[in-house]
Amino acid sequence: MALLDLKDSIKFIIIEVEENGTAVLTLNRPKANALSTEMLGEIKTVFEAIAEDDTVKGVIVTAPGEKFFVAGADINGFLALDGMQGRAASKFAQSCFQAIEDLEKPVIAAVNGYALGGGNEIAMACDIRIASTKAIFGQPEVNLGIMPCFGGTQRLTRLVGAGIAKELMFTARNVTAEEAYRIGLVNKVVEPAELLDAAKEMMNVILTKSPLGVAACKVAANKGGDLSIADGLNLEADLNGLLFSTADKNEGVGAFIEKRAAKFTGK
């Protein structure tokens, strides 16, 4: 299914696709974009459609306004969940965010406000995070007697290191955009009015590169962290071997030698 075919059936995500193939997904569940089960399912559905839609080359995930990116999970139903149901809810949400990480296309989170709990977790599932100066990040789950369970314990540790990740999870304190940049949680901080343009500018640069090369880099970076260095190097070599058999490799190398801009086709 093409991504745009979903526009009329998706309630909580505004879908736009620009001429260069950038899909801009605006998370939109007023008032605070709290993640309900239905909204999580829509995220998974949309990213699965993007994986199959060759017209979409990259994705930007954002939210309206300047106050909330995603304030967290919708906790209203948590009291009714027992242990098995809580585990199932966690596994479902993890699968939704895994669809973002597994997408072999670049994904940028343009974080405009509070990104707490599941909001920080969805941002971390993206490849790159650009934050507004008004963005606030945190994992407050221990305040509720639970833990980050949409991937937060794993992705936060990989992004900022075990010591800082444990501090943020144990204390449940929020961090500003500036601190998030300092600890490596975000890649760039810009003024609120510049946020979406900054994300589009970075995506425009990425989309001038070989899509096969970018996809291979993403797979190697994501999968390599779970491997020994020897197995990670083998994965890197295997992926590079595949790239050397592509028309894009010939185009890129030929363009370099001929001192011209490469015209990649993803083949």
C-alpha positions as CSV (number, residue, x, y, z in Angstrom):
1,M,0.0,0.0,0.0
2,A,1.3,3.5,-0.9
3,L,1.7,5.8,2.1
4,L,-0.7,8.4,0.8
5,D,-3.4,5.7,0.6
6,L,-3.5,5.7,4.4
7,K,-4.3,9.4,4.8
8,D,-8.1,9.0,5.2
9,S,-7.9,6.0,7.6
10,I,-5.2,7.3,10.0
11,K,-6.6,9.4,12.8
12,F,-3.6,10.6,14.8
13,I,-0.9,11.2,12.2
14,I,-1.0,13.9,9.6
15,I,0.8,12.5,6.5
16,E,2.5,14.7,3.9
17,V,4.9,13.7,1.2
18,E,7.1,16.3,-0.4
19,E,8.3,16.3,-4.0
20,N,11.7,15.0,-3.1
21,G,10.2,11.9,-1.4
22,T,10.4,13.2,2.2
23,A,7.4,12.0,4.2
24,V,6.6,14.4,7.0
25,L,4.6,12.7,9.8
26,T,3.0,15.0,12.3
27,L,1.8,13.2,15.4
28,N,-1.5,14.7,16.3
29,R,-3.5,13.4,19.3
30,P,-4.5,16.5,21.3
31,K,-3.8,17.7,23.8
32,A,-0.4,16.2,24.6
33,N,0.0,13.5,22.0
34,A,-0.2,10.8,24.7
35,L,0.4,7.4,23.0
36,S,-2.7,5.3,23.1
37,T,-2.8,1.7,21.8
38,E,-4.6,2.9,18.7
39,M,-2.0,5.6,18.0
40,L,0.9,3.2,18.5
41,G,-0.8,0.9,16.0
42,E,-1.1,3.7,13.5
43,I,2.7,4.4,13.9
44,K,3.4,0.8,13.1
45,T,1.0,0.7,10.1
46,V,2.4,3.9,8.7
47,F,6.1,2.8,8.9
48,E,5.2,-0.6,7.4
49,A,3.6,1.2,4.5
50,I,6.7,3.5,4.1
51,A,8.9,0.4,3.9
52,E,6.9,-0.8,0.9
53,D,6.5,2.6,-0.8
54,D,9.4,3.3,-3.1
55,T,8.3,6.9,-3.6
56,V,9.1,7.7,0.0
57,K,12.9,8.3,0.4
58,G,13.1,9.5,4.0
59,V,10.9,10.4,7.0
60,I,10.6,13.3,9.4
61,V,8.6,12.8,12.6
62,T,7.3,15.9,14.4
63,A,4.3,17.3,16.2
64,P,2.3,20.5,16.0
65,G,3.0,23.6,18.1
66,E,5.9,24.2,20.5
67,K,4.7,22.5,23.7
68,F,4.5,18.8,23.1
69,F,6.3,16.3,20.9
70,V,4.8,13.3,22.7
71,A,4.2,13.7,26.5
72,G,4.3,9.9,27.1
73,A,2.1,6.9,27.1
74,D,-1.6,7.3,27.9
75,I,-1.6,6.0,31.4
76,N,-5.3,6.1,32.1
77,G,-5.7,2.4,31.6
78,F,-2.6,1.3,33.5
79,L,-4.4,0.5,36.7
80,A,-6.5,-2.2,35.0
81,L,-3.4,-4.1,33.6
82,D,-2.0,-7.1,35.4
83,G,1.5,-8.4,34.9
84,M,0.9,-10.4,31.8
85,Q,-1.1,-7.6,30.2
86,G,1.6,-5.1,31.1
87,R,4.2,-7.3,29.4
88,A,2.0,-7.6,26.3
89,A,1.5,-3.8,26.2
90,S,5.3,-3.4,26.3
91,K,6.0,-5.9,23.6
92,F,3.4,-4.3,21.3
93,A,4.8,-0.8,21.8
94,Q,8.3,-2.1,21.2
95,S,7.2,-3.7,17.9
96,C,5.8,-0.3,16.8
97,F,9.0,1.5,17.5
98,Q,11.1,-1.3,16.0
99,A,9.3,-0.6,12.7
100,I,11.0,2.8,12.8
101,E,14.4,1.4,13.6
102,D,14.1,-1.4,11.0
103,L,13.1,1.0,8.2
104,E,16.0,1.0,5.7
105,K,15.4,4.7,5.0
106,P,16.6,7.7,7.1
107,V,14.3,8.9,9.8
108,I,14.7,12.3,11.6
109,A,12.8,13.3,14.7
110,A,12.1,17.0,14.9
111,V,11.4,17.3,18.6
112,N,9.4,20.5,19.3
113,G,8.5,20.2,23.0
114,Y,8.1,17.7,25.8
115,A,9.4,14.2,24.8
116,L,8.8,12.2,27.9
117,G,8.5,8.5,28.4
118,G,7.2,7.0,25.2
119,G,7.9,10.4,23.5
120,N,11.7,10.1,24.2
121,E,11.5,6.5,23.2
122,I,10.0,7.2,19.8
123,A,12.6,9.9,19.2
124,M,15.4,7.5,20.1
125,A,14.0,4.9,17.6
126,C,14.7,7.5,14.9
127,D,18.1,7.8,13.3
128,I,18.7,11.5,14.1
129,R,17.2,13.9,16.6
130,I,17.0,17.6,16.0
131,A,15.5,19.5,19.0
132,S,13.9,22.9,19.5
133,T,15.4,25.0,22.3
134,K,12.1,24.4,24.0
135,A,12.3,20.6,23.9
136,I,12.5,18.7,27.2
137,F,13.5,15.0,27.4
138,G,13.0,12.4,30.2
139,Q,12.1,8.9,31.3
140,P,9.7,9.5,34.3
141,E,8.4,5.9,34.5
142,V,9.8,5.1,38.0
143,N,7.6,7.9,39.4
144,L,4.7,5.5,38.4
145,G,6.3,2.4,39.9
146,I,7.2,1.1,36.4
147,M,10.1,1.4,34.0
148,P,10.8,2.6,30.5
149,C,9.4,-0.3,28.5
150,F,9.0,0.9,24.9
151,G,12.7,0.4,24.2
152,G,14.0,3.2,26.5
153,T,16.3,1.1,28.7
154,Q,18.1,-0.2,25.6
155,R,18.2,2.7,23.3
156,L,19.0,5.4,25.9
157,T,21.9,3.3,27.2
158,R,23.3,2.9,23.7
159,L,23.0,6.6,22.9
160,V,24.4,8.2,26.1
161,G,26.2,5.4,27.9
162,A,25.2,3.3,30.9
163,G,26.0,5.8,33.6
164,I,24.0,8.7,32.3
165,A,21.2,6.5,31.2
166,K,20.9,4.9,34.6
167,E,21.0,8.4,36.3
168,L,18.2,9.7,34.0
169,M,16.0,6.5,34.5
170,F,16.7,6.2,38.3
171,T,16.0,9.9,39.1
172,A,13.3,10.5,36.5
173,R,14.7,14.0,36.0
174,N,14.0,15.9,32.8
175,V,16.8,17.4,30.6
176,T,16.8,20.4,28.5
177,A,17.6,20.4,24.8
178,E,21.0,21.8,25.5
179,E,21.9,19.1,28.0
180,A,20.4,16.5,25.6
181,Y,22.8,17.7,23.0
182,R,25.8,17.7,25.4
183,I,25.2,14.1,26.5
184,G,24.6,12.9,22.9
185,L,20.9,12.3,23.1
186,V,20.2,14.8,20.3
187,N,22.3,15.8,17.2
188,K,21.4,19.5,16.9
189,V,19.5,22.2,18.7
190,V,17.7,25.1,16.9
191,E,15.2,27.8,17.6
192,P,11.6,26.6,17.5
193,A,10.8,28.5,14.3
194,E,13.7,26.8,12.5
195,L,13.0,23.2,13.6
196,L,11.2,21.8,10.7
197,D,13.3,23.6,8.2
198,A,16.5,22.3,9.9
199,A,15.1,18.7,9.7
200,K,14.2,19.2,6.0
201,E,17.6,20.7,5.3
202,M,19.4,17.7,6.8
203,M,17.1,15.3,5.0
204,N,17.7,17.1,1.7
205,V,21.5,16.5,2.1
206,I,21.0,12.8,3.0
207,L,18.7,12.3,0.0
208,T,21.5,13.4,-2.4
209,K,23.6,10.4,-1.3
210,S,23.3,6.8,-2.4
211,P,20.1,5.4,-0.9
212,L,21.6,1.9,-0.9
213,G,24.7,3.2,0.9
214,V,22.6,5.1,3.5
215,A,20.5,2.0,4.1
216,A,23.6,-0.2,4.5
217,C,25.1,2.2,7.0
218,K,21.9,2.1,9.0
219,V,21.8,-1.7,9.0
220,A,25.4,-1.9,10.0
221,A,25.1,0.7,12.8
222,N,21.9,-0.8,14.2
223,K,22.8,-4.4,14.0
224,G,26.5,-4.1,14.8
225,G,25.9,-3.0,18.3
226,D,24.6,-6.4,19.2
227,L,27.6,-8.2,17.7
228,S,31.2,-8.8,18.6
229,I,33.6,-6.5,16.9
230,A,34.6,-9.4,14.6
231,D,31.1,-10.2,13.6
232,G,30.3,-6.6,13.2
233,L,33.3,-6.2,10.8
234,N,32.1,-9.2,8.8
235,L,28.6,-7.6,8.6
236,E,30.2,-4.4,7.4
237,A,32.3,-6.2,4.8
238,D,29.3,-8.3,3.6
239,L,27.1,-5.2,3.1
240,N,29.9,-3.4,1.3
241,G,30.3,-6.3,-1.0
242,L,26.7,-6.0,-1.9
243,L,27.1,-2.3,-2.6
244,F,30.1,-3.0,-4.9
245,S,27.7,-5.0,-7.1
246,T,25.3,-2.1,-7.6
247,A,24.9,0.5,-10.4
248,D,25.0,3.2,-7.7
249,K,28.6,2.3,-6.8
250,N,29.5,2.6,-10.5
251,E,27.7,6.0,-10.7
252,G,29.2,7.3,-7.5
253,V,32.8,6.3,-8.3
254,G,32.4,7.4,-12.0
255,A,31.0,10.8,-10.9
256,F,33.9,11.3,-8.5
257,I,36.5,10.5,-11.2
258,E,34.6,12.8,-13.7
259,K,34.3,15.6,-11.1
260,R,30.5,15.8,-11.5
261,A,27.5,15.3,-9.2
262,A,26.3,11.7,-8.9
263,K,22.8,10.8,-9.9
264,F,21.9,7.8,-7.8
265,T,19.0,5.6,-8.7
266,G,18.9,3.2,-5.7
267,K,19.9,0.2,-8.0
